[in-house]
Amino acid sequence: MEDTPKVIQRINKLLKPGGLFLSATPCMRGAFLGVLLSPVSKIGLIPQITSFKITELEDSIANRYFEIVET
């Protein structure tokens, strides 16, 4: 996704009150697969990949409209 904060805000707006947002997001920043796929993504052979560290993803979710219940 190109604009993570915007996507998280949109998800929050679409959820009913008390709804749950479940994310199964592989965090590949610094991982071998992430390093390998990043250049392939940049030249357009696969869709854009945004890499996160686990803490970065948790912070972007928790700091914008959500409470993390379980990881």
Buried (B, 14 or more C-beta within 10 A) or exposed (E): EEEBEEBBEEBBEEEEEEEEBEEEEEBBBEEEEBEEBBEEBEEEEEEEBBBBEEEBBBEBBEEBBBEEEEE
